[in-house]
């Protein structure tokens, strides 16, 4: 799907964001706003691990792309599948728009909605085990699934 990328393991932030910039810079967008999520070293974990339910994620992302298109904008997203060590990236998002205000507001809405509704299951990596991050998970609206 255009704009949505899934990678095994940690994301190479420089490669992905530079590719996005090269792809978008000549499309007359006045603003390209990026957000990079980095796995924190906390609570004794060695990193995070992710499972993704791609059909629902694609539907969620397509709805966001349509919302962005209504504002003459475009969204991009990359996410990790599998294990991601501390201090590396698991999530990158970007909004491209002719208008900076649209891009700034939309990146905030996009990231917050992603945290609430994207079908990505998070596990803590601790002592070489995957432990479901139940305390940081919630039901996905309308799906009956835990996130």
DSSP file (Angstrom, degrees, kcal/mol; ACC not computed):
  #  RESIDUE AA STRUCTURE BP1 BP2  ACC     N-H-->O    O-->H-N    N-H-->O    O-->H-N    TCO  KAPPA ALPHA  PHI   PSI    X-CA   Y-CA   Z-CA
    1    1 A X    >         0   0    0      0, 0.0     3,-1.5     0, 0.0     2,-0.2   0.000 360.0 360.0 360.0 136.1    0.0    0.0    0.0
    2    2 A X  T 3   +     0   0    0      1,-0.2     3,-0.1    74,-0.0     0, 0.0  -0.389 360.0  10.1 -60.5 126.6    1.3    3.4   -0.9
    3    3 A X  T 3  S+     0   0    0     -2,-0.2    74,-3.2     1,-0.1     2,-0.5   0.182 106.1  96.9  93.6 -17.2    2.6    5.2    2.2
    4    4 A X  E <   +a   77   0A   0     -3,-1.5     2,-0.4    72,-0.2    74,-0.2  -0.930  47.3 176.4-112.2 124.2    2.6    2.3    4.6
    5    5 A X  E     -a   78   0A   0     72,-2.6    74,-2.0    -2,-0.5     2,-0.4  -0.988  12.4-165.1-129.7 134.6    5.8    0.3    5.1
    6    6 A X  E     -a   79   0A   0     -2,-0.4     2,-0.3    72,-0.2    74,-0.2  -0.978  12.1-173.9-120.1 131.5    6.4   -2.6    7.5
    7    7 A X  E     -a   80   0A   0     72,-2.4    74,-2.3    -2,-0.4     2,-0.5  -0.909  28.2-115.5-123.6 148.1    9.9   -3.7    8.3
    8    8 A X  E    S-a   81   0A   0     -2,-0.3    74,-0.2    72,-0.2    72,-0.1  -0.734  82.4 -16.0 -79.6 127.1   11.4   -6.6   10.3
    9    9 A X  S    S+     0   0    0     72,-2.8    72,-0.3    -2,-0.5    75,-0.2  -0.270 115.2   0.3  78.2-164.1   13.2   -5.4   13.3
   10   10 A X  S    S-     0   0    0     73,-0.3     2,-0.3    70,-0.1    80,-0.2  -0.151  73.8-115.5 -60.1 150.8   14.4   -1.8   14.0
   11   11 A X  B     -B   89   0A   0     78,-2.7     2,-1.3    67,-0.1    78,-0.6  -0.702  13.2-131.7 -89.0 139.3   13.8    0.9   11.5
   12   12 A X     >  -     0   0    0     -2,-0.3     4,-2.6     1,-0.2     5,-0.3  -0.759  26.3-169.9 -88.0  94.0   16.7    2.7    9.8
   13   13 A X  H  > S+     0   0    0     -2,-1.3     4,-2.8     1,-0.2     5,-0.4   0.886  78.7  49.9 -56.8 -47.0   15.5    6.2   10.4
   14   14 A X  H  > S+     0   0    0      1,-0.2     4,-2.0     2,-0.2    -1,-0.2   0.918 113.8  44.8 -62.1 -44.6   17.9    8.0    8.2
   15   15 A X  H  > S+     0   0    0      2,-0.2     4,-2.2     3,-0.2    -2,-0.2   0.939 117.3  44.0 -65.4 -47.2   17.2    5.7    5.2
   16   16 A X  H  X S+     0   0    0     -4,-2.6     4,-2.5     2,-0.2    -2,-0.2   0.950 117.1  43.1 -66.2 -50.0   13.5    5.8    5.5
   17   17 A X  H  X S+     0   0    0     -4,-2.8     4,-2.3    -5,-0.3    -1,-0.2   0.871 114.8  50.4 -68.0 -35.0   13.1    9.5    6.2
   18   18 A X  H  X S+     0   0    0     -4,-2.0     4,-2.7    -5,-0.4    -1,-0.2   0.895 110.4  50.3 -67.4 -38.5   15.6   10.4    3.5
   19   19 A X  H  X S+     0   0    0     -4,-2.2     4,-2.6    -5,-0.2    -2,-0.2   0.934 111.0  49.0 -62.9 -45.1   13.7    8.2    1.0
   20   20 A X  H  X S+     0   0    0     -4,-2.5     4,-2.0     2,-0.2     5,-0.2   0.920 111.4  49.7 -60.1 -43.8   10.4    9.9    1.9
   21   21 A X  H  X S+     0   0    0     -4,-2.3     4,-2.5     1,-0.2    -2,-0.2   0.938 111.9  47.6 -60.9 -47.0   12.0   13.3    1.5
   22   22 A X  H  < S+     0   0    0     -4,-2.7     4,-0.4     1,-0.2    -1,-0.2   0.887 114.0  47.9 -61.9 -38.6   13.4   12.4   -1.9
   23   23 A X  H  < S+     0   0    0     -4,-2.6    -1,-0.2    -5,-0.2    -2,-0.2   0.818 123.1  31.8 -69.7 -30.8   10.0   10.9   -3.0
   24   24 A X  H ><>S+     0   0    0     -4,-2.0     3,-2.1    -5,-0.2     5,-0.6   0.663  91.6  87.4-104.5 -19.8    8.0   14.0   -1.8
   25   25 A X  T 3<5S+     0   0    0     -4,-2.5     3,-0.4     1,-0.3    -1,-0.1   0.763  93.0  46.1 -61.0 -28.0   10.2   17.0   -2.2
   26   26 A X  T 3 5S+     0   0    0     -4,-0.4    -1,-0.3     1,-0.2    -2,-0.1   0.292  89.8  85.3 -97.2  10.7    9.2   17.7   -5.8
   27   27 A X  T < 5S-     0   0    0     -3,-2.1    -1,-0.2     2,-0.1    -2,-0.1   0.220 106.3-108.1 -97.3  14.5    5.5   17.3   -5.2
   28   28 A X  T   5 +     0   0    0     -3,-0.4     2,-0.5     1,-0.2    -3,-0.1   0.748  64.9 152.8  68.3  27.2    5.0   20.9   -4.1
   29   29 A X      < -     0   0    0     -5,-0.6    69,-0.3     1,-0.1    -1,-0.2  -0.774  32.6-160.7 -83.5 129.5    4.5   20.1   -0.5
   30   30 A X  S    S+     0   0    0     -2,-0.5     2,-0.4    67,-0.5    68,-0.2   0.629  75.8  37.5 -83.6 -13.9    5.6   23.1    1.6
   31   31 A X  E     -C   97   0A   0     66,-2.2    66,-2.4    68,-0.1     2,-0.4  -0.997  52.1-178.9-142.4 134.1    5.9   21.0    4.8
   32   32 A X  E     -C   96   0A   0     -2,-0.4     2,-0.5    64,-0.2    64,-0.2  -0.924  18.4-172.3-128.3 104.8    7.0   17.5    5.5
   33   33 A X  E     -C   95   0A   0     62,-2.6    62,-2.2    -2,-0.4     2,-0.3  -0.864   3.5-167.3-104.0 126.5    6.6   16.8    9.2
   34   34 A X  E     -C   94   0A   0     -2,-0.5     2,-0.4    60,-0.2    60,-0.2  -0.834  12.4-162.0-114.7 153.2    8.0   13.6   10.7
   35   35 A X  E     -C   93   0A   0     58,-2.9    58,-2.5    -2,-0.3     2,-0.5  -1.000   8.0-164.6-128.3 130.2    7.6   11.8   14.0
   36   36 A X  E     -C   92   0A   0     -2,-0.4     2,-0.5    56,-0.2    56,-0.2  -0.971   6.2-154.2-119.1 120.6   10.1    9.2   15.1
   37   37 A X  E     -C   91   0A   0     54,-3.6    53,-1.3    -2,-0.5    54,-1.1  -0.814  12.0-166.0 -93.5 130.8    9.3    6.8   18.0
   38   38 A X  E     -C   89   0A   0     -2,-0.5     2,-0.4    51,-0.2    51,-0.2  -0.949  25.2-114.4-119.7 135.4   12.2    5.4   19.8
   39   39 A X        -     0   0    0     49,-2.8    48,-3.1    -2,-0.4     2,-0.2  -0.537  35.4-139.4 -70.8 124.5   12.1    2.4   22.3
   40   40 A X        -     0   0    0     -2,-0.4     2,-1.0    46,-0.2     5,-0.1  -0.540   9.6-124.1 -86.2 150.7   12.9    3.6   25.8
   41   41 A X        +     0   0    0     -2,-0.2     2,-0.3    45,-0.1     5,-0.1  -0.819  60.9 130.6 -91.2  97.7   15.1    1.8   28.3
   42   42 A X    >   +     0   0    0     -2,-1.0     3,-1.7     3,-0.1     5,-0.1  -0.987  51.7  20.1-149.5 156.5   12.7    1.5   31.2
   43   43 A X  T 3  S-     0   0    0     -2,-0.3    -1,-0.1     1,-0.3    -2,-0.0   0.744 120.8 -69.2  56.7  27.6   11.4   -1.0   33.7
   44   44 A X  T 3  S+     0   0    0      1,-0.2    -1,-0.3     2,-0.0     2,-0.2   0.659  92.3 145.3  72.2  15.9   14.3   -3.4   33.0
   45   45 A X    <   -     0   0    0     -3,-1.7    81,-0.2    81,-0.1    -1,-0.2  -0.546  45.9-150.7 -85.7 154.6   13.2   -4.3   29.5
   46   46 A X        -     0   0    0     79,-3.6    40,-1.8     1,-0.3     2,-0.3   0.475  69.1 -56.6 -97.5  -5.3   15.7   -4.9   26.7
   47   47 A X  E     -EF  85 125B   0     78,-0.7    78,-2.5    38,-0.3     2,-0.3  -0.974  61.0 -79.2 159.4-165.9   13.4   -3.7   24.0
   48   48 A X  E     -EF  84 124B   0     36,-2.6    36,-3.4    -2,-0.3     2,-0.4  -0.895  25.1-152.2-127.1 158.1    9.9   -4.2   22.5
   49   49 A X  E     -EF  83 123B   0     74,-2.5    74,-2.5    -2,-0.3     2,-0.4  -0.985  14.4-155.4-130.9 145.0    8.5   -6.8   20.2
   50   50 A X  E     -EF  82 122B   0     32,-1.6    32,-2.7    -2,-0.4     2,-0.4  -0.953  14.1-168.1-129.2 138.6    5.5   -6.2   17.8
   51   51 A X  E     - F   0 121B   0     70,-2.0    70,-2.7    -2,-0.4     2,-0.4  -0.942  18.6-158.9-113.1 144.5    2.9   -8.3   16.1
   52   52 A X  E     - F   0 120B   0     -2,-0.4     2,-1.0    68,-0.2    68,-0.2  -0.985  18.9-149.6-129.2 133.1    0.8   -6.6   13.4
   53   53 A X     >  -     0   0    0     66,-2.3     4,-2.0    -2,-0.4     3,-0.4  -0.824  23.1-168.2 -96.7  94.6   -2.6   -7.6   12.0
   54   54 A X  H  > S+     0   0    0     -2,-1.0     4,-3.0     1,-0.2     5,-0.2   0.813  73.8  58.7 -62.3 -39.1   -2.0   -6.2    8.5
   55   55 A X  H  > S+     0   0    0      1,-0.2     4,-1.8     2,-0.2    -1,-0.2   0.935 113.3  39.4 -58.8 -44.4   -5.6   -6.3    7.0
   56   56 A X  H  > S+     0   0    0     -3,-0.4     4,-2.7     2,-0.2    -1,-0.2   0.892 114.8  53.9 -70.9 -37.8   -7.0   -4.0    9.8
   57   57 A X  H  X S+     0   0    0     -4,-2.0     4,-2.8     1,-0.2    -2,-0.2   0.918 108.1  50.2 -61.2 -42.3   -3.9   -1.8    9.8
   58   58 A X  H  X S+     0   0    0     -4,-3.0     4,-2.8     2,-0.2    -1,-0.2   0.908 111.5  48.1 -63.0 -41.6   -4.2   -1.3    6.0
   59   59 A X  H  X S+     0   0    0     -4,-1.8     4,-2.0    -5,-0.2    -2,-0.2   0.928 112.6  48.5 -63.2 -44.6   -7.9   -0.3    6.4
   60   60 A X  H  X S+     0   0    0     -4,-2.7     4,-1.6     1,-0.2    -2,-0.2   0.930 114.3  46.2 -59.5 -46.3   -7.0    2.1    9.2
   61   61 A X  H  X S+     0   0    0     -4,-2.8     4,-2.6     1,-0.2    -2,-0.2   0.900 108.9  54.3 -66.7 -41.5   -4.2    3.6    7.2
   62   62 A X  H  X S+     0   0    0     -4,-2.8     4,-2.2     1,-0.2    -1,-0.2   0.887 106.7  52.7 -59.4 -39.0   -6.4    3.9    4.0
   63   63 A X  H  X S+     0   0    0     -4,-2.0     4,-2.1     1,-0.2    -1,-0.2   0.895 110.7  47.4 -63.6 -39.3   -9.0    5.8    6.1
   64   64 A X  H  X S+     0   0    0     -4,-1.6     4,-2.7     2,-0.2    -2,-0.2   0.888 109.1  53.3 -68.4 -38.3   -6.2    8.2    7.2
   65   65 A X  H  X S+     0   0    0     -4,-2.6     4,-2.6     2,-0.2    -2,-0.2   0.902 109.7  48.9 -63.4 -39.2   -4.9    8.6    3.7
   66   66 A X  H  X S+     0   0    0     -4,-2.2     4,-1.7     2,-0.2    -1,-0.2   0.922 110.9  49.7 -64.5 -44.0   -8.4    9.6    2.5
   67   67 A X  H  X S+     0   0    0     -4,-2.1     4,-0.5     1,-0.2    -2,-0.2   0.908 112.8  47.7 -60.5 -42.4   -8.7   12.1    5.4
   68   68 A X  H ><>S+     0   0    0     -4,-2.7     5,-2.7     1,-0.2     3,-1.7   0.920 107.3  55.6 -64.8 -43.9   -5.3   13.5    4.5
   69   69 A X  H ><5S+     0   0    0     -4,-2.6     3,-1.8     1,-0.3    -1,-0.2   0.834  98.4  62.4 -59.3 -33.1   -6.3   13.8    0.8
   70   70 A X  H 3<5S+     0   0    0     -4,-1.7    -1,-0.3     1,-0.3    -2,-0.2   0.739 108.6  42.9 -63.9 -21.4   -9.3   15.8    1.7
   71   71 A X  T <<5S-     0   0    0     -3,-1.7    -1,-0.3    -4,-0.5    -2,-0.2   0.130 122.2-106.9-107.8  17.8   -6.9   18.4    3.0
   72   72 A X  T < 5S+     0   0    0     -3,-1.8    26,-0.6     1,-0.2    -3,-0.2   0.822  84.0 121.8  60.7  32.9   -4.5   18.1    0.1
   73   73 A X  E   < - D   0  97A   0     -5,-2.7     2,-0.3    24,-0.2    24,-0.2  -0.636  51.7-144.8-118.5 175.9   -2.1   16.2    2.3
   74   74 A X  E     - D   0  96A   0     22,-2.1    22,-3.0    -2,-0.2     2,-0.3  -0.995   8.8-147.6-145.5 136.2   -0.4   12.8    2.3
   75   75 A X  E     - D   0  95A   0     -2,-0.3     2,-0.3    20,-0.2    20,-0.2  -0.830  10.0-170.4-109.4 148.6    0.5   10.5    5.2
   76   76 A X  E     + D   0  94A   0     18,-2.6    18,-2.3    -2,-0.3     2,-0.3  -0.968   6.7 179.0-131.0 146.7    3.4    8.1    5.4
   77   77 A X  E     -aD   4  93A   0    -74,-3.2   -72,-2.6    -2,-0.3     2,-0.4  -0.982  12.0-175.6-152.4 138.9    4.1    5.4    8.0
   78   78 A X  E     +aD   5  92A   0     14,-2.9    14,-2.5    -2,-0.3     2,-0.3  -0.996  13.5 178.1-129.1 138.9    6.7    2.8    8.8
   79   79 A X  E     -aD   6  91A   0    -74,-2.0   -72,-2.4    -2,-0.4    12,-0.2  -0.991  25.0-116.1-141.5 151.2    6.5    0.3   11.6
   80   80 A X  E     -a    7   0A   0     10,-2.3     2,-0.4    -2,-0.3   -72,-0.2  -0.526  15.5-157.8 -83.3 149.2    8.5   -2.6   12.9
   81   81 A X  E     +a    8   0A   0    -74,-2.3   -72,-2.8   -72,-0.3     2,-0.2  -0.990  64.9   1.9-120.6 133.9    7.5   -6.2   13.1
   82   82 A X  E    S+E   50   0B   0    -32,-2.7   -32,-1.6    -2,-0.4     2,-0.2  -0.570 111.9   1.4  89.8-155.5    9.3   -8.4   15.6
   83   83 A X  E     -E   49   0B   0    -34,-0.2     2,-0.4    -2,-0.2   -73,-0.3  -0.483  51.6-178.5 -82.9 138.0   12.0   -7.4   18.1
   84   84 A X  E     -E   48   0B   0    -36,-3.4   -36,-2.6    -2,-0.2    41,-0.1  -0.956  20.8-138.9-134.2 112.4   13.3   -3.8   18.4
   85   85 A X  E >   -E   47   0B   0     -2,-0.4     3,-1.1   -38,-0.2   -46,-0.3  -0.209  36.8 -79.3 -68.1 161.0   16.0   -3.2   21.0
   86   86 A X  T 3  S+     0   0    0    -40,-1.8   -46,-0.2     1,-0.2    -1,-0.1  -0.192 114.4  26.8 -53.8 150.0   16.1   -0.2   23.3
   87   87 A X  T 3  S+     0   0    0    -48,-3.1     2,-0.3     1,-0.3    -1,-0.2   0.643 102.0  99.8  68.2  18.7   17.3    3.1   21.7
   88   88 A X  S <  S-     0   0    0     -3,-1.1   -49,-2.8   -49,-0.2     2,-0.3  -0.859  76.9 -98.3-125.4 166.8   16.2    2.2   18.2
   89   89 A X  E     +BC  11  38A   0    -78,-0.6   -78,-2.7    -2,-0.3   -51,-0.2  -0.635  33.8 168.4 -93.2 140.5   13.1    3.2   16.3
   90   90 A X  E    S+     0   0A   0    -53,-1.3   -10,-2.3    -2,-0.3     2,-0.4   0.468  71.5  37.6-115.9 -11.6   10.0    1.1   15.9
   91   91 A X  E     +DC  79  37A   0    -54,-1.1   -54,-3.6   -12,-0.2     2,-0.4  -0.983  52.5 174.0-150.7 129.0    7.7    3.8   14.4
   92   92 A X  E     +DC  78  36A   0    -14,-2.5   -14,-2.9    -2,-0.4     2,-0.3  -0.999   9.5 176.9-133.5 134.4    8.0    6.6   12.0
   93   93 A X  E     -DC  77  35A   0    -58,-2.5   -58,-2.9    -2,-0.4     2,-0.3  -0.958   2.4-177.2-132.5 153.4    5.2    8.8   10.7
   94   94 A X  E     -DC  76  34A   0    -18,-2.3   -18,-2.6    -2,-0.3     2,-0.4  -0.995  14.0-157.0-148.6 149.5    5.1   11.8    8.4
   95   95 A X  E     -DC  75  33A   0    -62,-2.2   -62,-2.6    -2,-0.3     2,-0.4  -0.999  10.2-162.3-125.9 130.0    2.5   14.2    7.0
   96   96 A X  E     +DC  74  32A   0    -22,-3.0   -22,-2.1    -2,-0.4     2,-0.3  -0.935  22.7 154.0-111.4 132.5    3.2   16.1    3.8
   97   97 A X  E     -DC  73  31A   0    -66,-2.4   -66,-2.2    -2,-0.4   -67,-0.5  -0.994  53.1-125.2-154.8 150.0    1.1   19.2    3.0
   98   98 A X  S    S+     0   0    0    -26,-0.6     2,-0.5    -2,-0.3    -1,-0.1   0.786 103.7  57.8 -63.5 -24.9    1.3   22.4    1.1
   99   99 A X  S  > S-     0   0    0      1,-0.1     4,-1.9   -68,-0.1     3,-0.2  -0.924  73.2-150.1-114.4 127.1    0.4   24.2    4.4
  100  100 A X  H  > S+     0   0    0     -2,-0.5     4,-3.1     1,-0.2     5,-0.2   0.871  97.0  57.4 -62.1 -38.5    2.5   23.8    7.5
  101  101 A X  H  > S+     0   0    0      1,-0.2     4,-2.5     2,-0.2     5,-0.3   0.910 107.0  48.7 -61.4 -42.0   -0.4   24.2    9.9
  102  102 A X  H  > S+     0   0    0      2,-0.2     4,-2.6     1,-0.2    -1,-0.2   0.935 114.1  46.4 -60.9 -46.7   -2.3   21.3    8.2
  103  103 A X  H  X S+     0   0    0     -4,-1.9     4,-2.2     2,-0.2    -2,-0.2   0.911 112.9  49.0 -64.3 -43.2    0.8   19.1    8.5
  104  104 A X  H  X S+     0   0    0     -4,-3.1     4,-1.3     2,-0.2    -1,-0.2   0.926 116.1  41.9 -63.7 -45.4    1.5   20.1   12.2
  105  105 A X  H  X S+     0   0    0     -4,-2.5     4,-2.0    -5,-0.2    -2,-0.2   0.905 115.2  50.3 -68.6 -40.8   -2.1   19.4   13.3
  106  106 A X  H  X S+     0   0    0     -4,-2.6     4,-3.0    -5,-0.3     5,-0.2   0.862 104.5  56.0 -70.5 -35.1   -2.4   16.2   11.3
  107  107 A X  H  X S+     0   0    0     -4,-2.2     4,-2.4     2,-0.2     5,-0.2   0.907 109.4  48.4 -63.8 -38.4    0.8   14.6   12.5
  108  108 A X  H  X S+     0   0    0     -4,-1.3     4,-2.2    -5,-0.2     5,-0.2   0.946 114.8  44.2 -63.8 -48.4   -0.5   15.0   16.1
  109  109 A X  H  X S+     0   0    0     -4,-2.0     4,-2.5     1,-0.2     5,-0.2   0.902 114.2  50.8 -62.3 -41.9   -3.9   13.6   15.3
  110  110 A X  H  X S+     0   0    0     -4,-3.0     4,-2.5     2,-0.2    -2,-0.2   0.935 111.7  45.3 -63.6 -48.8   -2.3   10.7   13.3
  111  111 A X  H  X S+     0   0    0     -4,-2.4     4,-2.1    -5,-0.2    -1,-0.2   0.915 115.0  47.9 -63.9 -43.5    0.1    9.7   16.0
  112  112 A X  H  X S+     0   0    0     -4,-2.2     4,-1.4    -5,-0.2    -1,-0.2   0.909 113.3  47.1 -65.4 -41.5   -2.5    9.8   18.7
  113  113 A X  H  X S+     0   0    0     -4,-2.5     4,-2.9    -5,-0.2     5,-0.4   0.882 109.1  55.6 -67.2 -37.3   -5.0    7.9   16.7
  114  114 A X  H  X S+     0   0    0     -4,-2.5     4,-2.0     1,-0.2    -2,-0.2   0.937 106.2  50.7 -56.9 -47.9   -2.3    5.3   15.8
  115  115 A X  H  < S+     0   0    0     -4,-2.1    -1,-0.2     1,-0.2    -2,-0.2   0.835 119.1  37.7 -61.2 -32.8   -1.7    4.7   19.5
  116  116 A X  H  < S+     0   0    0     -4,-1.4    25,-0.2    -5,-0.1    -2,-0.2   0.816 131.2  18.4 -87.6 -32.8   -5.4    4.2   20.2
  117  117 A X  H  < S+     0   0    0     -4,-2.9     2,-0.2    -5,-0.1    -3,-0.2   0.564  83.0 110.0-126.2 -11.0   -6.6    2.3   17.1
  118  118 A X     <  -     0   0    0     -4,-2.0     2,-2.2    -5,-0.4   -61,-0.1  -0.530  69.5-123.7 -73.8 136.8   -3.8    0.6   15.1
  119  119 A X        +     0   0    0     -2,-0.2   -66,-2.3   -66,-0.2     2,-0.5  -0.429  64.4 131.0 -82.0  69.2   -3.9   -3.2   15.4
  120  120 A X  E     -F   52   0B   0     -2,-2.2     2,-0.5   -68,-0.2   -68,-0.2  -0.986  46.5-147.9-124.8 123.9   -0.4   -3.6   16.6
  121  121 A X  E     -F   51   0B   0    -70,-2.7   -70,-2.0    -2,-0.5     2,-0.4  -0.792  12.7-151.2 -97.8 131.4    0.3   -5.8   19.7
  122  122 A X  E     -F   50   0B   0     -2,-0.5    11,-2.3    25,-0.4     2,-0.4  -0.834  12.7-175.8-108.2 136.4    3.2   -4.8   21.9
  123  123 A X  E     -FG  49 132B   0    -74,-2.5   -74,-2.5    -2,-0.4     2,-0.3  -0.973  23.2-127.7-126.6 143.0    5.4   -7.1   24.0
  124  124 A X  E     -FG  48 131B   0      7,-3.2     7,-2.7    -2,-0.4     2,-0.7  -0.690  18.9-137.0 -82.3 142.9    8.2   -6.2   26.4
  125  125 A X  E     +FG  47 130B   0    -78,-2.5   -79,-3.6    -2,-0.3   -78,-0.7  -0.912  38.3 158.9-100.8 113.0   11.4   -8.1   25.9
  126  126 A X  E >   - G   0 129B   0      3,-2.4     3,-1.4    -2,-0.7   -81,-0.1  -0.987  65.2 -11.3-140.9 125.3   12.7   -9.1   29.3
  127  127 A X  T 3  S-     0   0    0     -2,-0.4    -1,-0.1     1,-0.3     3,-0.1   0.901 127.6 -55.6  52.3  45.2   15.2  -11.9   30.1
  128  128 A X  T 3  S+     0   0    0      1,-0.2     2,-0.3    -3,-0.0    -1,-0.3   0.696 116.6 112.8  62.3  22.9   14.9  -13.2   26.5
  129  129 A X  E <   -G  126   0B   0     -3,-1.4    -3,-2.4     2,-0.0     2,-0.6  -0.925  67.0-128.1-123.5 150.1   11.1  -13.5   26.8
  130  130 A X  E     -G  125   0B   0     -2,-0.3     2,-0.5    -5,-0.2    -5,-0.2  -0.871  27.4-171.8 -93.4 121.4    8.2  -11.7   25.1
  131  131 A X  E     -G  124   0B   0     -7,-2.7    -7,-3.2    -2,-0.6   -82,-0.1  -0.967  28.1-116.9-118.8 119.5    5.8  -10.5   27.8
  132  132 A X  E     -G  123   0B   0     -2,-0.5     2,-2.0    -9,-0.2     3,-0.3  -0.298  20.4-132.1 -57.5 130.5    2.5   -9.0   26.6
  133  133 A X    >   +     0   0    0    -11,-2.3     3,-1.5     1,-0.2    -1,-0.1  -0.446  43.9 159.2 -84.7  64.9    2.3   -5.4   27.6
  134  134 A X  G >   +     0   0    0     -2,-2.0     3,-1.5     1,-0.3    -1,-0.2   0.836  66.8  60.0 -59.3 -37.1   -1.2   -5.7   29.0
  135  135 A X  G 3  S+     0   0    0      1,-0.3    -1,-0.3    -3,-0.3    -2,-0.1   0.678 110.6  42.1 -69.1 -15.8   -0.9   -2.5   31.1
  136  136 A X  G <  S+     0   0    0     -3,-1.5     2,-0.3   -14,-0.1    -1,-0.3   0.101 102.4  90.5-114.3  20.5   -0.3   -0.4   28.0
  137  137 A X    <   +     0   0    0     -3,-1.5     2,-0.3    -5,-0.1   -16,-0.1  -0.772  46.3 175.5-118.3 161.2   -3.0   -2.1   25.8
  138  138 A X        -     0   0    0     -2,-0.3     9,-2.8   -22,-0.1     2,-0.1  -0.966  38.7 -79.4-155.8 164.5   -6.6   -1.4   25.1
  139  139 A X  B     -H  146   0C   0     -2,-0.3     2,-0.5     7,-0.2     7,-0.2  -0.440  41.9-122.3 -71.1 143.2   -9.5   -2.7   23.0
  140  140 A X    >>  -     0   0    0      5,-2.6     3,-2.1    -2,-0.1     4,-1.0  -0.763  39.1-102.1 -84.8 128.0   -9.6   -1.5   19.4
  141  141 A X  T 34 S-     0   0    0     -2,-0.5    -1,-0.1     1,-0.3   -25,-0.0  -0.252  99.5  -1.9 -54.2 124.1  -12.9    0.2   18.7
  142  142 A X  T 34 S+     0   0    0      1,-0.1    -1,-0.3     3,-0.0    -3,-0.0   0.372 116.4  83.7  80.6  -5.2  -15.3   -2.0   16.9
  143  143 A X  T <4 S-     0   0    0     -3,-2.1    -2,-0.2     2,-0.2     3,-0.1   0.687  81.3-138.3-105.0 -20.6  -12.9   -5.0   16.5
  144  144 A X     <  +     0   0    0     -4,-1.0     2,-0.3     1,-0.3    -3,-0.1   0.698  65.1 123.0  67.9  17.2  -13.3   -6.8   19.8
  145  145 A X        -     0   0    0     -5,-0.5    -5,-2.6    -7,-0.0     2,-0.3  -0.798  64.2-120.8-110.1 151.6   -9.5   -7.2   19.8
  146  146 A X  B      H  139   0C   0     -2,-0.3    -7,-0.2    -7,-0.2   -12,-0.0  -0.699 360.0 360.0 -85.9 144.9   -6.9   -6.1   22.3
  147  147 A X              0   0    0     -9,-2.8   -25,-0.4    -2,-0.3    -8,-0.1   0.368 360.0 360.0-107.4 360.0   -4.3   -3.7   21.1
